[in-house]
Amino acid sequence: MPKYVIERELTGVGKLPAQELENISAKSCDVLRAMGPEIQWVQSYVTGDKLYCVYIAPNEAAIREHAQRGGFPVTRISQVTSIIDPTTAEANRVRTAGSV
């Protein structure tokens, strides 16, 4: 199933108290439970004025429906096409070393 990164502009979100972030999280979970298991929230990154949320969903429409039902803003939805990390560099080195 596709993975998405959702950018949400929320002025001052990085300064919200823990209780307010808990409330936002609970609202999101309530909406997700009502929508069923096909859409999953992986995690979110809180910055000064934005949230970057990672979701697994069948399509962009499901992401938008979740946002609409929960009253969450959506600035941009981007489908993840690849995931890289430090081990990605190592994989190439292992393949090259093995072919010598």
Secondary structure by P-SEA (a helix, b strand, c coil): cbbbbbbbbbcccccccaaaaaaaaaaaaaaaaaaccccccccccccccbbbbbbbcccaaaaaaaaaaacccccbbbbbccccccaaaaaaaaaaaaac
